[in-house]
Amino acid sequence: MRKNIVAGNWKMNNDLSETEELLAQLKQHLEQEPQAEVIVAPSFTNLYHVFQSLAGTPVKVAAQNMHESENGAFTGEVSAKMLTSVGVKYVILGHSERRAIFKETDELLAKKVTSALKNDLQVIFCVGEELDQRKSDNHFNVVEEQLSKGLFNISKEDWKNVVIAYEPVWAIGTGETASPEQAQEMHAFIRKTVSEKFGSEIAEEVSILYGGSVKPANAKEIFAKEDVDGGLIGGASLKAEDFLAIVHSF
């Protein structure tokens, strides 16, 4: 049975004091085991502090990115081994902002995935199409290509450490709105694509999260869809009340 997951991607927000305040509010209301696995992804500077603060709680810690190499002369970068050494369990790879702003390619992401899995990190792998790709009816091809180039070189055994997150980039900050039905349609397509390559057993076990402006008002309806197993939450994860409401949507 696949896991329900709610992951909060804090992006480049929250200094140490703001992080402590948010953590205090989260811990106060997550004393009992929630109905979904809860993950938070703070900035690199706060990863170890967050791990220590959340010790003894059900909340896991994720990094927002990592370098594909084990070590070396890569000023400003962080390796998978460094992340696991401070208690990180998950890493987000292929986020739309990394692809668009930092020009990360599918080929680079495949290397990052390999390095993360080799170092016992669980990967939250993001896929999703831009507005022009949706309007040109090319969205399924785009997502299929991102999956095949980024993930399909891993072994069947590795899939137990992979979560997929679908981000309809066209529905984030554009004024366009993705419906729960559109989310379900793409999630079902992703599961079918994985099944065709790795078999139905793996496809049915992999959790697929939705990352298109999930809010307390729409989370329950989105999460009720058959192939939606939770959310990768951006802005709403920075407000404890909103994030907790999304977690409790299950």
C-alpha positions in Angstrom: 0.0 0.0 0.0 1.5 3.3 -1.1 2.1 6.1 1.4 0.2 9.4 1.7 2.7 12.2 1.9 2.6 15.9 2.5 5.9 17.7 1.9 6.5 21.3 2.6 9.1 23.0 0.4 10.1 26.2 2.1 12.3 27.3 -0.8 14.5 30.3 0.0 12.5 31.4 3.0 12.9 31.5 6.8 16.0 32.4 8.6 16.9 30.6 11.8 14.5 32.4 14.1 11.6 32.2 11.7 12.4 28.5 11.3 12.3 27.9 15.0 8.9 29.7 15.3 7.4 27.6 12.5 8.8 24.4 13.9 7.4 25.2 17.4 3.9 25.6 15.9 4.2 22.4 13.8 5.3 20.3 16.8 2.6 21.6 19.0 -0.1 20.2 16.7 1.7 17.1 15.4 2.1 15.2 18.6 0.0 12.3 17.4 0.8 10.3 14.3 -0.8 12.0 11.3 -2.6 10.2 8.6 0.1 11.1 6.1 3.9 11.1 6.3 5.0 14.7 6.9 8.2 16.2 5.4 9.7 19.6 5.6 12.4 21.0 3.3 14.2 24.0 4.9 17.2 25.8 3.5 20.6 24.2 3.6 21.7 26.4 6.5 18.9 25.1 8.7 18.9 21.4 7.9 20.7 20.1 10.9 18.9 22.4 13.3 15.6 21.3 11.9 16.6 17.6 12.2 17.6 18.1 15.8 14.4 20.0 16.6 12.2 17.4 15.1 13.8 14.4 16.8 11.2 12.2 18.4 8.4 13.6 16.1 7.0 11.8 13.0 8.2 14.6 10.7 11.0 13.9 8.3 13.5 16.3 6.8 14.3 16.9 3.1 16.8 18.9 1.3 15.7 21.1 -1.6 18.6 20.1 -3.9 22.0 18.4 -4.0 25.1 18.1 -6.3 25.5 14.9 -8.3 29.2 14.3 -7.3 30.3 12.6 -4.1 32.8 15.4 -3.3 35.3 17.7 -5.1 36.1 21.3 -6.1 32.5 22.4 -6.4 32.3 25.6 -4.4 28.9 26.3 -2.8 27.5 22.8 -3.5 26.3 20.0 -1.2 26.6 16.3 -1.7 24.3 13.4 -0.8 26.6 12.1 1.8 26.7 15.5 3.5 22.9 15.5 3.6 22.6 12.0 5.2 25.3 12.9 7.7 23.0 15.6 9.2 19.9 13.4 9.3 18.3 14.2 6.0 16.0 11.4 4.7 14.7 12.9 1.4 15.9 15.2 -1.4 13.8 17.1 -3.9 15.2 16.8 -7.4 13.9 18.3 -10.7 11.8 21.1 -9.2 10.4 23.3 -11.9 12.4 26.3 -10.5 15.6 24.3 -10.7 14.8 23.3 -14.3 13.7 26.8 -15.4 16.0 29.2 -13.4 19.1 27.1 -13.0 18.8 25.2 -16.3 19.0 21.7 -14.9 18.6 19.1 -17.6 17.1 15.7 -17.5 20.5 14.2 -18.0 21.9 16.1 -15.0 18.9 15.1 -12.9 19.5 11.4 -13.8 23.0 11.7 -12.3 21.6 13.4 -9.2 19.0 10.6 -8.8 21.7 7.9 -9.0 23.9 9.7 -6.4 21.0 10.2 -4.0 19.8 6.6 -4.2 23.4 5.3 -3.8 23.7 7.3 -0.6 20.3 6.0 0.8 18.4 9.2 0.2 14.8 9.0 -0.8 14.1 11.0 -3.9 11.1 13.3 -4.5 11.4 13.7 -8.3 9.4 16.5 -9.8 7.9 16.6 -13.3 5.6 19.0 -15.0 4.8 21.1 -18.1 4.9 24.8 -18.8 1.9 26.8 -20.0 2.8 26.8 -23.6 3.3 23.0 -23.5 -0.1 22.5 -22.0 -1.8 24.9 -24.5 -0.1 23.0 -27.4 -1.4 19.7 -26.0 2.1 18.5 -25.5 1.9 18.0 -21.7 1.8 14.2 -21.7 4.9 14.0 -24.0 6.8 16.5 -21.8 6.1 14.6 -18.6 6.8 11.2 -20.2 10.2 12.5 -21.4 11.1 13.9 -18.0 10.2 10.6 -16.4 12.1 8.4 -18.9 15.3 10.5 -19.0 15.4 11.3 -15.3 14.2 8.1 -13.6 14.0 5.1 -16.0 17.7 4.3 -15.6 17.2 3.1 -12.0 16.6 -0.5 -10.9 13.3 -1.9 -9.9 14.7 -2.2 -6.3 15.4 1.5 -6.3 11.7 2.4 -6.8 11.0 1.8 -3.1 13.0 5.0 -2.5 11.3 7.2 -5.1 8.3 9.5 -4.9 7.1 11.5 -7.9 5.7 15.0 -7.7 3.7 16.4 -10.5 3.8 20.2 -10.8 1.6 21.8 -13.5 3.9 24.8 -13.9 1.2 26.5 -16.0 -1.1 26.6 -13.0 1.3 28.3 -10.6 1.3 32.1 -10.6 -0.2 32.4 -14.0 -3.9 33.0 -13.2 -4.7 29.6 -14.7 -6.2 27.0 -12.5 -5.7 23.2 -12.5 -8.7 21.2 -11.5 -8.6 18.1 -9.4 -9.7 16.2 -12.5 -6.7 17.5 -14.4 -4.4 16.5 -11.6 -6.0 13.0 -11.5 -5.6 12.7 -15.3 -1.9 13.4 -15.2 -1.3 11.3 -12.1 -3.0 8.3 -13.8 -0.8 8.9 -16.9 2.3 8.9 -14.8 1.3 5.7 -13.1 0.5 4.1 -16.4 3.9 5.2 -17.8 5.8 3.7 -14.9 3.8 0.5 -15.2 4.6 0.1 -18.9 8.4 0.3 -18.0 8.6 -1.4 -14.6 5.4 -3.3 -14.1 2.1 -2.7 -12.4 3.3 -3.7 -8.9 5.9 -0.9 -8.8 3.5 1.6 -10.4 0.8 0.9 -7.8 3.3 1.3 -4.9 4.9 4.6 -5.9 3.4 7.7 -4.3 2.6 10.5 -6.7 2.2 14.0 -5.1 0.5 17.0 -6.6 2.3 20.3 -6.5 0.0 22.8 -8.1 -0.9 25.5 -5.5 -2.4 23.2 -2.9 -4.3 25.1 -0.2 -6.5 24.2 2.8 -9.5 25.0 0.6 -8.7 22.5 -2.1 -6.5 19.9 -0.5 -9.2 17.5 0.5 -10.8 17.4 -2.9 -7.5 16.9 -4.7 -6.2 14.2 -2.3 -9.5 12.3 -2.7 -8.5 11.5 -6.3 -7.5 7.9 -6.9 -4.0 8.5 -8.1 -3.1 11.5 -5.9 -1.2 10.4 -2.8 -0.5 13.8 -1.2 1.1 17.1 -2.0 4.3 19.0 -2.5 3.4 22.3 -0.8 5.0 25.6 -1.5 3.7 28.8 -0.1 1.1 27.2 2.2 3.8 25.3 4.0 5.3 28.5 5.4 2.1 29.1 7.5 1.7 26.4 10.2 -2.0 26.7 10.3 -2.4 26.2 6.5 0.2 23.4 6.3 -1.4 21.5 9.2 -4.8 21.9 7.6 -3.5 20.3 4.5 -1.8 17.5 6.4 -5.1 16.8 8.2 -7.0 16.8 4.9 -6.4 13.0 4.9 
